[in-house]
């Protein structure tokens, strides 16, 4: 499948020099209107006078070059190199070619050019009229098919009489084909009078008789503006064209008019029908506009400004943002603007909504909302809403490096069901950050994203802000205690844990560190807290021999750290670090093989140390060996789950009521299944494991769309790799229907001989695009065909 590009209309000069000429003109009472050169040439063996090249801000800047080898005619042609998927310098190629001195193209009827490609390809968008300003006379041709041979192409001008002054002479936007980049060439690019443009058939609202509801003073842009023409070769060409090419008429200008920018504006309550012509030809389609009266603004916010970080609101001072609508075309269909003013109230109006983002990352700094507790947004649907519709709100944090895609990003989502939304009425969303499952940090917030099922396609948005509920600062640490250890006490040397007898140590030696050290109680469990970590030591009272142990176990929790290392130190001093992944999603448990700390002398451990940054919660710091876990089978039950039953969909657990499961071992599995009990608790035991499939297909599909996490407890005596795969069959609820998705997570070196709890955000299953029809759960691992795996507490839950 072809990768479609996302285009942002951001003007970057990219080293281009704009030469401005200061001209003086003698004025008189009979001065004539300015005229512009009627030069139709764009690229004929070089740029025509005044032509510039300006790439889109997120495109591959080096895409364009002049090629003197591959030409159609003359000495050179334009070459465009489309990048591969994932190219760090840009995901697609795209640019405009303006002449800001202006051209008069009224004597031409089409833009023509010759083109070829290094392979058969389809250019996503190509046309003229984009100028990084009004784009007043923009024309877009979608999906232009190229071959490996030179071929002439024509893009019709909808109404040449309009183009007495135009800046945007050419533009394109193209992504890789099947993930792979390629090259294409364009030569002899010019506007000309072909005499072949005929049979014009303009459309508004895609040729349908649409209904539009609006308020007095509210502007709405007509949708579905297109032109179908015949180019004399028997084929029709369909173009998407700007409103300025049309002449609009209202059946009752006292109710609604169309302004100079092409927007439908409500004047007074009532109904009016909007029609249009293009070049004197009547357009198919119309809009019956219902103006319902004065607009009722969103509720006035009441939070103290001192407790608010505002993104968009007249009630507060707003933080800088990059944009309120990224125009991530072509996937995004949303049209929007942030400057609608109704009775003095600024409103964001999103139309044709599928998804849209507000971003504060590039030109505007990310937002540190770590002291805030809630997100507030006021939303008003502008059309009827069915109970099954939905509108999702996502919040994204880019982590301490302030960049997407570097491994420390996180995001959370809340869904507003259609049953909560009513056309024309404001809905006020106040959601605690703790309900945005998957959002592990909020110190570097970068985006607020609206996602619709496309049925809710038109909304007003106001009062987007983060706030502190009561100024308490909100939850800044874990609300649940760290998992209870399962290693036998006889096989443990504990530094810090309520579960064992700890050896004597100084938890806060004076090493000149800046870290603040305290102990806090979480659900009655003593927990170490390092606030503002730079480095921090743990000093053992005497040299400790841990050479008979196998692992160092640490439970830790952090939402704002970007670096965390754990050190063992022996006399010398000799020290070695082990890096811990941060930030965490809930409590993270690590079991570090002691061999990883070589050349530290394990018979002479005198200190531990942590360094990094952020605020870190620590518990259950101990050395252990796995031989005391009951040999090849567990002797103790898995940890008892603590999630509220109302927030759980359980497949297998004595702690909850389980949903129906078709089979815990499909006939295509490569493993042996045995149902056993451990300390009176039901457990699934798999031996000779290569992979095993667990299915919920026979009327038992699991809808986990309201859940945020997947949980499983495992115990293994010998597995060195453990994998978990989730499979969703999609809306058709059938395998192989084209909408199936799946994702597998790999966990290397799981702790052996003890229960290991995996609490995994569903967002970590990145390629699993839906969780409403979960049908398969697959466990696998190494050694292939030789693994032994005990499984308990398999469930989905909402954090």
C-alpha positions in Angstrom: 0.0 0.0 0.0 1.1 3.5 -0.8 2.2 5.8 2.0 0.1 9.0 1.9 1.8 12.1 3.0 0.8 14.5 5.8 1.4 18.1 4.7 1.7 21.1 6.9 1.4 24.6 5.3 4.4 26.0 7.0 6.6 28.4 5.1 10.3 27.7 5.5 12.6 29.7 3.2 15.1 26.8 3.3 18.0 29.0 2.3 16.1 30.7 -0.5 16.6 34.4 -0.9 13.6 36.5 -1.6 14.6 39.5 -3.6 12.4 42.5 -3.0 12.4 45.3 -5.5 11.3 48.8 -4.3 9.5 50.5 -7.1 8.2 54.1 -7.2 5.3 55.0 -9.4 4.0 58.3 -10.5 0.4 58.6 -9.4 -2.3 60.7 -11.0 -6.0 61.1 -10.7 -6.3 58.9 -13.8 -3.9 56.2 -12.6 -4.7 52.8 -14.2 -5.0 49.5 -12.2 -1.7 47.6 -12.0 -1.2 44.9 -14.7 0.9 41.8 -14.3 3.0 40.0 -16.9 1.1 37.5 -19.0 3.9 35.0 -18.9 2.7 31.4 -18.9 6.2 29.8 -18.6 7.0 28.2 -15.3 10.0 25.9 -16.0 11.4 25.9 -19.5 15.1 24.9 -19.2 15.2 26.8 -16.0 13.0 28.9 -13.7 11.0 31.7 -15.4 11.6 35.2 -14.0 10.4 35.6 -10.5 9.8 31.9 -9.8 10.8 30.6 -6.4 10.9 27.1 -4.8 9.5 26.8 -1.2 9.2 23.3 0.3 6.5 22.5 2.9 7.9 22.7 6.4 7.9 19.0 7.2 8.8 17.7 3.8 12.2 16.5 2.5 14.0 19.7 1.7 16.4 18.1 -0.8 13.7 16.6 -3.0 14.1 19.2 -5.8 17.0 19.4 -8.2 17.7 20.4 -11.8 18.6 17.5 -14.0 20.6 18.0 -17.2 20.7 14.4 -18.2 17.1 13.2 -18.1 15.0 15.8 -20.1 12.1 15.7 -22.4 13.2 18.7 -24.4 15.9 21.3 -24.2 18.8 21.3 -21.7 17.3 20.5 -18.3 14.2 19.2 -16.4 13.0 19.4 -12.8 13.8 16.3 -10.8 11.9 15.3 -7.6 13.3 12.6 -5.3 10.6 11.2 -3.0 12.2 9.8 0.2 11.6 6.3 1.7 9.3 5.8 4.6 10.9 6.8 7.9 13.5 9.1 6.3 14.6 11.3 9.2 15.0 14.3 6.8 11.3 14.2 5.8 8.6 11.7 5.2 7.5 13.0 1.8 8.3 15.5 -0.9 6.2 18.6 -1.4 6.6 22.3 -2.3 5.1 25.3 -4.0 6.6 27.3 -6.9 5.3 30.9 -6.5 6.0 34.2 -8.3 5.3 36.8 -5.7 5.5 39.5 -8.4 2.2 38.1 -9.7 1.2 36.8 -13.1 -1.8 37.4 -15.4 -2.9 34.0 -16.6 -6.3 35.0 -17.9 -5.3 34.3 -21.5 -4.6 30.6 -20.8 -7.0 27.7 -20.2 -4.7 25.0 -18.7 -1.4 24.2 -17.0 0.5 21.6 -19.1 3.7 19.7 -18.6 5.6 16.6 -19.6 6.4 14.0 -16.9 7.9 10.6 -16.3 9.0 8.5 -13.2 11.6 6.0 -12.4 8.7 3.5 -11.8 5.0 3.5 -12.3 3.7 5.8 -9.6 0.8 8.0 -8.5 1.4 11.6 -7.3 -1.0 12.3 -4.4 -1.7 16.0 -5.1 -0.6 18.3 -7.8 -1.9 21.6 -9.1 -1.5 25.4 -8.9 -2.7 28.3 -6.8 -1.0 27.6 -3.5 1.0 30.6 -2.3 1.3 30.1 1.5 -1.2 33.0 2.0 -4.9 33.0 1.0 -4.5 30.2 -1.6 -7.4 32.1 -3.2 -7.3 30.3 -6.6 -6.0 26.9 -5.5 -6.6 23.9 -7.9 -5.8 20.3 -6.9 -5.7 17.2 -9.0 -5.6 14.0 -7.0 -3.7 10.8 -7.9 -1.9 11.7 -11.1 -0.7 8.5 -12.6 2.9 8.5 -14.0 4.6 6.0 -16.2 8.3 5.4 -17.0 7.9 7.1 -20.3 7.5 10.8 -21.0 3.9 11.8 -21.3 2.1 15.1 -21.4 -0.4 16.1 -18.7 -3.0 18.9 -18.5 -4.6 20.5 -15.5 -7.5 22.8 -16.5 -8.0 26.3 -15.3 -11.6 26.5 -13.9 -12.2 30.2 -14.9 -9.3 32.0 -16.6 -10.9 35.3 -16.2 -10.3 35.2 -12.4 -6.5 34.8 -12.8 -5.5 38.4 -13.6 -3.2 38.3 -10.6 -2.0 35.0 -9.2 1.2 34.1 -7.3 1.0 30.3 -6.9 2.1 28.8 -10.3 2.7 25.2 -9.3 2.6 22.8 -6.3 2.8 19.1 -5.5 2.8 16.7 -2.5 3.9 13.1 -2.9 4.9 10.2 -0.6 6.7 6.9 -1.1 5.2 4.1 -3.1 4.7 0.9 -1.0 7.1 2.4 1.5 9.9 3.0 -1.0 11.0 6.3 -2.5 11.5 7.0 -6.2 12.2 9.8 -8.6 10.0 11.7 -11.1 10.8 14.4 -13.6 8.7 17.4 -14.9 9.7 19.4 -18.0 8.1 22.1 -20.2 5.9 23.2 -17.4 3.8 26.1 -18.6 0.3 27.7 -18.8 -1.0 27.8 -22.3 -4.2 28.2 -24.4 -4.9 24.6 -25.5 -8.5 25.1 -26.7 -9.3 21.6 -25.4 -10.9 22.4 -22.1 -14.7 21.8 -22.6 -17.9 20.5 -21.0 -17.4 22.2 -17.6 -19.6 20.7 -14.9 -19.0 22.5 -11.6 -20.3 21.1 -8.3 -20.8 22.5 -4.8 -21.4 20.1 -1.8 -20.3 17.3 -4.2 -23.4 17.9 -6.3 -25.8 17.1 -3.5 -28.6 19.2 -1.9 -27.0 19.6 1.5 -28.3 21.0 4.7 -26.3 23.5 6.8 -27.2 24.8 10.2 -25.6 27.9 11.6 -26.1 30.9 13.8 -26.3 34.6 13.2 -22.8 35.8 12.5 -21.3 32.4 12.1 -19.3 31.6 8.9 -19.2 28.2 7.3 -17.1 27.3 4.2 -19.0 25.4 1.4 -17.8 21.9 1.1 -17.3 19.6 -1.9 -16.3 22.3 -4.4 -15.3 20.5 -7.6 -15.1 20.9 -11.3 -15.4 18.2 -13.9 -14.0 19.0 -17.4 -13.3 17.2 -20.6 -9.8 17.7 -22.1 -10.7 16.7 -25.6 -9.3 13.2 -25.3 -12.6 11.6 -24.2 -11.6 11.5 -20.6 -13.0 13.6 -17.8 -10.8 15.3 -15.2 -12.1 16.1 -11.7 -10.5 19.0 -9.9 -10.9 20.3 -6.3 -11.1 24.1 -6.6 -11.2 27.0 -4.2 -14.4 29.0 -3.5 -13.1 32.1 -5.3 -13.8 30.5 -8.6 -17.5 30.4 -7.9 -20.2 33.1 -7.9 -22.6 32.2 -5.0 -26.2 33.3 -4.8 -28.6 33.3 -1.8 -32.3 32.9 -2.1 -32.7 35.2 0.9 -29.7 37.5 1.6 -31.6 38.7 4.7 -31.1 35.2 6.2 -27.7 34.1 4.8 -25.1 35.4 2.4 -21.8 34.2 1.0 -18.9 36.6 1.7 -15.9 37.5 -0.5 -13.9 34.6 1.0 -16.6 32.1 0.0 -18.0 31.6 3.5 -21.7 31.1 4.2 -22.6 33.7 6.8 -25.9 33.6 8.9 -27.6 37.1 8.9 -30.8 36.4 10.7 -33.0 33.5 11.8 -34.7 31.7 8.9 -33.9 29.5 5.9 -32.1 30.3 2.6 -30.8 28.2 -0.3 -27.3 28.8 -1.6 -26.5 28.0 -5.2 -23.5 28.9 -7.4 -22.2 29.2 -10.9 -18.6 28.9 -12.2 -17.7 30.7 -15.4 -21.4 31.2 -16.1 -22.2 27.5 -15.8 -24.7 26.6 -13.1 -23.2 24.3 -10.4 -24.8 21.1 -9.4 -25.7 20.9 -5.8 -27.0 23.4 -3.2 -27.2 24.1 0.5 -30.3 24.8 2.5 -29.0 27.0 5.2 -30.9 27.1 8.5 -29.9 30.1 10.7 -31.2 29.2 14.2 -30.6 32.5 15.9 -28.0 33.9 18.2 -25.1 31.8 19.4 -24.9 30.7 23.0 -21.3 30.7 24.1 -19.6 28.0 26.1 -19.9 28.2 29.9 -17.5 30.8 31.4 -14.6 29.0 33.2 -14.4 29.5 36.9 -10.9 28.1 37.8 -8.5 30.6 39.3 -6.1 31.7 36.6 -3.2 30.8 38.9 -4.3 27.2 38.7 -4.7 27.1 34.9 -2.5 26.5 31.9 -4.6 27.6 28.9 -4.3 26.5 25.3 -7.4 28.3 23.9 -9.8 30.4 26.0 -10.9 34.0 26.2 -11.0 33.7 30.0 -7.2 33.2 30.4 -3.9 34.1 28.9 -3.1 31.4 26.4 0.2 29.6 26.0 1.8 29.8 22.5 0.9 27.1 20.1 2.3 26.0 16.8 -1.2 25.6 15.3 -4.8 24.7 16.1 -5.1 22.6 12.9 -2.1 20.8 11.6 -3.7 20.1 8.2 -2.1 16.6 8.3 -3.3 15.9 4.7 -4.3 13.7 3.0 -5.3 11.4 5.9 -6.9 14.4 7.7 -10.1 15.6 6.2 -10.7 18.2 8.9 -11.1 21.8 8.0 -10.8 24.3 10.8 -10.1 27.8 11.9 -9.4 29.4 15.3 -10.6 32.9 14.5 -14.4 32.5 14.4 -15.7 35.4 16.5 -19.3 35.2 17.6 -20.6 38.1 19.7 -17.0 38.7 20.9 -16.4 35.0 21.7 -13.5 33.3 19.9 -14.4 29.7 18.9 -12.5 26.9 17.1 -14.7 25.5 14.4 -13.7 22.1 13.0 -15.6 20.9 9.9 -15.4 17.5 8.1 -13.8 16.2 11.2 -12.0 12.8 11.2 -9.0 13.9 13.3 -7.2 17.1 14.1 -4.4 18.2 16.4 -3.5 21.3 18.4 0.3 21.3 18.7 2.8 23.2 20.9 6.2 21.7 20.1 8.2 23.3 17.4 7.9 27.1 17.4 6.0 27.0 20.7 7.5 25.3 23.7 6.1 22.1 25.2 3.9 22.5 28.3 4.9 21.3 31.8 1.5 20.4 33.3 3.0 18.2 36.1 1.4 20.5 38.7 -2.0 20.2 37.0 -4.6 17.5 37.7 -7.2 17.9 34.9 -7.9 18.6 31.3 -10.9 20.8 30.4 -12.5 21.2 27.0 -16.0 22.6 26.0 -17.4 20.9 22.8 -20.6 21.6 20.9 -21.7 19.2 18.1 -23.0 21.1 15.1 -25.2 18.2 13.7 -27.3 15.3 15.0 -25.4 12.7 17.1 -26.4 9.1 17.4 -25.8 7.1 20.7 -23.3 4.9 19.0 -21.1 7.8 17.8 -18.1 8.8 19.7 -15.5 11.6 20.0 -12.1 10.7 21.4 -9.7 13.2 23.0 -6.0 12.4 23.1 -3.2 14.1 25.0 0.5 13.4 24.0 3.7 14.0 25.9 7.0 13.8 24.0 9.2 13.2 27.0 12.2 15.2 28.3 13.9 15.3 24.9 11.0 17.3 23.4 10.9 15.1 20.3 8.5 12.5 19.0 9.6 9.0 18.1 12.5 8.7 20.4 11.1 6.1 22.8 10.1 8.4 25.7 6.8 9.5 24.2 3.4 8.6 25.8 -0.2 9.4 25.1 -3.6 8.9 26.7 -7.1 9.0 25.5 -10.6 9.5 26.8 -13.7 8.7 24.8 -16.9 10.7 24.8 -19.9 8.6 23.8 -22.5 10.0 21.4 -25.1 9.5 24.2 -23.4 12.3 26.1 -23.5 14.8 23.2 -26.4 16.8 21.8 -26.5 18.9 18.7 -26.3 22.6 19.5 -25.5 22.1 23.2 -22.2 22.5 25.0 -20.6 19.5 26.6 -17.9 20.3 29.2 -15.2 17.7 29.6 -13.3 17.6 32.9 -11.0 14.6 32.9 -8.3 13.8 35.5 -4.9 13.0 34.0 -5.1 9.7 35.9 -8.0 8.7 33.6 -5.8 9.2 30.5 -4.5 5.7 30.4 -1.1 5.4 28.7 0.0 9.0 29.5 3.0 8.3 31.7 4.2 11.9 31.9 2.9 15.4 31.6 6.0 17.5 31.9 6.4 17.8 28.1 2.9 17.9 26.7 2.9 18.6 23.0 -0.5 17.8 21.5 -4.2 17.7 22.1 -5.9 15.6 19.4 -9.6 15.2 18.5 -10.6 12.0 16.8 -14.1 11.4 15.5 -15.9 8.3 14.1 -16.5 10.7 11.1 -20.2 10.7 11.9 -19.6 13.6 14.2 -18.0 15.7 11.5 -18.6 19.3 12.7 -17.9 20.7 16.2 -17.3 23.9 18.0 -14.5 23.9 20.6 -13.7 26.4 23.3 -11.9 26.6 26.6 -9.1 24.1 26.2 -6.9 24.2 29.3 -5.2 22.2 32.0 -6.0 23.0 35.6 -5.2 22.1 39.2 -8.4 21.0 40.9 -8.2 23.0 44.2 -4.6 23.8 43.8 -3.6 20.5 45.4 -1.0 19.7 42.7 -2.8 16.4 41.9 -1.4 12.9 42.1 2.4 13.1 41.6 3.2 9.5 42.5 1.9 6.0 42.4 -1.5 5.3 44.0 -0.8 1.6 44.3 2.0 -0.1 46.3 4.7 -1.9 44.4 4.0 -5.6 43.6 4.5 -8.0 46.5 7.7 -10.0 46.1 7.4 -13.8 45.6 10.9 -15.0 46.2 11.4 -17.1 49.3 12.9 -15.3 52.2 15.7 -17.9 52.6 16.9 -17.0 49.1 16.9 -13.3 49.5 19.4 -10.6 50.8 17.2 -7.6 51.2 18.3 -3.9 51.1 14.9 -2.3 51.3 11.6 -4.1 51.4 8.7 -4.6 53.9 8.5 -8.2 52.7 11.9 -9.2 54.2 14.3 -8.5 57.0 16.6 -5.9 55.6 20.4 -5.8 56.3 21.6 -2.7 58.0 22.3 0.2 55.6 22.4 4.0 55.4 19.7 5.0 53.0 21.0 8.6 52.7 24.7 9.0 53.1 26.2 12.5 52.6 27.9 12.3 49.3 27.3 15.9 48.3 24.3 15.0 46.2 21.4 17.3 45.4 18.8 14.6 45.7 16.1 14.9 48.4 15.5 11.5 50.1 12.3 10.6 51.9 10.2 7.6 52.8 6.5 7.7 51.9 3.7 5.2 52.7 1.7 3.9 49.7 -1.2 1.6 50.7 0.7 1.1 54.0 3.9 0.1 52.2 7.1 1.9 52.9 8.6 3.3 49.7 11.8 5.3 49.0 11.3 8.6 47.2 14.2 10.4 45.4 13.0 13.9 44.5 15.1 15.8 41.9 17.6 13.0 41.5 21.1 13.7 40.3 22.8 10.8 42.2 22.0 9.0 45.4 23.8 6.3 47.4 22.9 3.4 49.6 25.7 2.5 52.0 25.8 -1.0 53.5 26.9 -1.2 57.1 29.5 -3.8 56.2 30.8 -5.7 53.2 28.1 -8.1 51.9 28.7 -11.3 50.0 26.0 -11.8 47.3 28.0 -14.2 45.2 25.6 -17.0 45.8 22.7 -14.8 44.5 21.7 -14.6 40.9 19.7 -11.4 40.5 19.2 -7.9 41.8 15.5 -7.1 42.0 14.2 -3.5 42.0 10.7 -2.1 41.7 10.6 1.5 40.6 8.0 4.1 39.4 8.6 7.5 37.6 6.6 9.7 35.3 9.2 12.4 34.6 12.7 10.8 34.4 14.6 10.5 31.1 17.6 8.6 32.6 18.0 6.2 35.5 21.0 3.9 36.2 21.5 1.4 39.1 25.1 0.7 40.3 26.7 -2.0 42.4 29.9 -0.9 44.1 32.6 -3.1 45.6 35.8 -2.1 47.5 38.3 -0.2 45.3 35.9 1.3 44.6 34.8 -0.7 41.5 31.4 0.2 40.2 29.2 -0.9 37.2 25.9 0.5 36.1 22.7 -1.1 34.7 20.4 1.3 32.8 16.7 1.1 33.7 14.0 2.0 31.1 12.2 5.3 31.9 9.6 6.8 32.3 7.5 3.9 33.5 3.9 3.0 33.0 2.9 2.2 36.5 5.4 0.1 38.6 8.2 -1.4 36.7 10.0 -4.5 38.0 13.5 -5.5 36.9 15.5 -8.5 37.7 19.1 -7.8 36.7 21.5 -10.8 36.4 24.4 -10.1 38.8 26.8 -11.1 36.0 25.8 -7.8 34.3 27.7 -5.9 37.0 31.1 -7.4 36.2 33.9 -6.6 37.2 32.3 -5.7 40.5 33.4 -8.2 43.2 30.1 -9.8 44.2 31.7 -11.2 47.4 32.4 -7.7 48.6 29.5 -5.3 47.9 29.7 -2.2 50.0 27.4 0.3 48.3 24.6 0.9 45.8 24.0 4.0 43.8 21.4 5.5 41.5 21.9 8.4 39.1 19.8 10.1 36.5 17.1 12.7 36.8 13.4 13.2 37.8 11.5 11.9 40.8 11.9 8.2 41.5 9.9 5.9 43.7 11.8 2.7 44.8 10.8 -0.5 46.6 11.8 -4.1 47.0 15.5 -3.7 46.5 17.0 -7.1 47.1 19.4 -9.8 45.8 18.0 -13.3 45.3 18.5 -16.7 43.8 15.8 -18.6 41.9 16.4 -22.1 43.3 14.2 -21.5 46.3 11.1 -20.9 44.2 10.0 -24.6 44.3 12.3 -26.2 41.7 10.6 -26.6 38.4 7.1 -25.5 39.7 5.9 -22.6 41.8 4.9 -23.4 45.4 3.2 -20.1 46.2 0.2 -18.7 44.4 0.6 -15.7 42.0 0.0 -12.3 43.6 -3.6 -11.5 44.3 -4.9 -8.8 41.8 -5.9 -5.5 43.3 -7.9 -3.9 40.5 -11.6 -3.1 41.2 -13.8 -5.8 39.6 -15.8 -3.1 37.9 -12.7 -2.1 36.0 -11.7 -5.6 34.8 -12.5 -8.0 32.0 -11.1 -11.2 33.2 -10.2 -14.2 31.0 -8.7 -16.3 33.8 -8.4 -15.5 37.5 -9.9 -16.8 40.8 -10.1 -13.1 41.8 -12.8 -12.2 39.3 -15.7 -13.6 37.3 -14.3 -14.7 34.0 -15.7 -14.2 30.5 -16.2 -17.0 28.1 -13.1 -18.4 26.4 -13.4 -20.9 23.5 -10.1 -22.7 24.2 -6.9 -22.2 26.2 -5.1 -24.3 23.6 -6.1 -24.2 19.9 -5.5 -27.2 17.7 -2.8 -25.2 15.8 -0.8 -24.7 19.0 2.6 -26.3 19.7 2.4 -26.9 23.4 0.9 -29.2 26.0 -1.7 -27.8 28.4 -2.5 -29.0 31.9 -4.9 -27.4 34.4 -3.4 -27.5 37.9 -3.6 -25.8 41.3 -0.9 -23.9 43.1 -1.5 -23.3 46.8 -5.3 -23.7 46.1 -5.2 -21.3 43.1 -6.2 -22.4 39.6 -3.2 -22.1 37.2 -2.6 -23.0 33.5 0.5 -25.0 32.9 2.1 -25.2 29.5 5.0 -27.6 28.7 7.0 -28.3 25.5 6.0 -24.7 24.6 6.8 -23.2 21.3 3.6 -21.2 21.0 0.1 -21.6 22.2 -3.1 -19.9 20.9 -6.0 -18.9 23.2 -9.2 -18.0 21.4 -12.4 -16.1 22.1 -13.9 -16.3 18.7 -17.1 -18.3 19.0 -19.4 -15.5 20.1 -16.9 -14.6 22.9 -15.0 -11.7 21.2 -13.8 -9.4 23.9 -14.5 -5.7 23.7 -11.7 -4.0 25.6 -12.0 -0.6 24.0 -12.7 0.9 27.5 -9.7 -0.8 29.0 -6.2 0.6 29.3 -4.0 -2.3 30.3 -3.4 -6.1 29.8 -2.3 -8.1 32.8 -0.8 -11.6 33.1 1.2 -13.4 35.8 3.7 -16.0 34.7 6.2 -18.4 36.3 8.9 -20.2 34.4 11.9 -22.3 35.4 13.7 -22.1 32.0 12.3 -19.6 29.5 14.8 -17.0 28.3 12.3 -15.1 26.1 8.6 -14.6 26.6 6.3 -13.2 23.9 2.7 -11.9 24.1 0.6 -11.3 21.0 -2.9 -9.8 20.8 -5.1 -10.2 17.7 -8.2 -8.2 17.0 -10.5 -9.4 14.1 -11.9 -5.9 13.4 -15.5 -4.8 12.9 -16.5 -7.8 10.7 -15.6 -10.0 13.7 -14.0 -12.6 11.3 -10.5 -13.7 10.6 -9.1 -12.6 7.2 -11.7 -10.0 6.6 -9.1 -7.3 5.8 -9.5 -5.4 9.0 -7.6 -7.7 11.3 -4.7 -6.2 13.3 -2.2 -7.7 15.7 0.9 -6.8 17.7 3.5 -8.9 19.6 5.6 -7.7 22.5 8.9 -9.5 23.3 10.3 -9.7 26.9 13.8 -11.0 27.2 15.3 -12.7 30.2 12.1 -13.0 32.4 13.0 -13.8 36.0 13.0 -17.6 36.5 11.7 -19.4 39.5 9.3 -16.7 40.7 6.0 -15.1 39.7 6.5 -12.2 37.3 3.6 -9.7 36.8 3.2 -8.0 33.4 1.0 -4.8 33.5 1.1 -3.7 29.9 -0.6 -0.5 28.5 -2.6 -1.5 25.5 -1.1 1.4 23.7 2.2 -0.6 23.7 0.6 -3.0 21.2 1.2 -0.3 18.6 0.0 -2.1 15.5 -3.2 -3.2 17.2 -5.4 -0.5 15.9 -8.6 -1.7 17.6 -9.5 -3.6 20.8 -13.2 -3.9 20.3 -13.1 -7.4 18.8 -10.2 -9.2 20.5 -10.2 -12.8 19.4 -6.8 -14.3 20.0 -4.1 -14.3 22.7 -0.8 -16.0 21.8 2.0 -16.9 24.2 5.4 -18.0 22.8 9.0 -17.9 23.6 12.4 -19.6 23.9 13.7 -22.3 24.1 11.4 -23.2 21.1 9.5 -26.3 21.9 11.1 -26.6 25.3 9.6 -23.9 27.5 7.6 -24.5 30.6 5.2 -21.7 31.5 2.7 -21.3 34.4 0.0 -18.7 33.8 -2.5 -17.0 36.1 -4.5 -13.7 36.3 -5.1 -13.0 32.6 -7.3 -10.0 32.3 -7.8 -6.5 30.8 -8.3 -3.6 33.1 -8.9 0.2 33.2 -6.3 2.1 35.2 
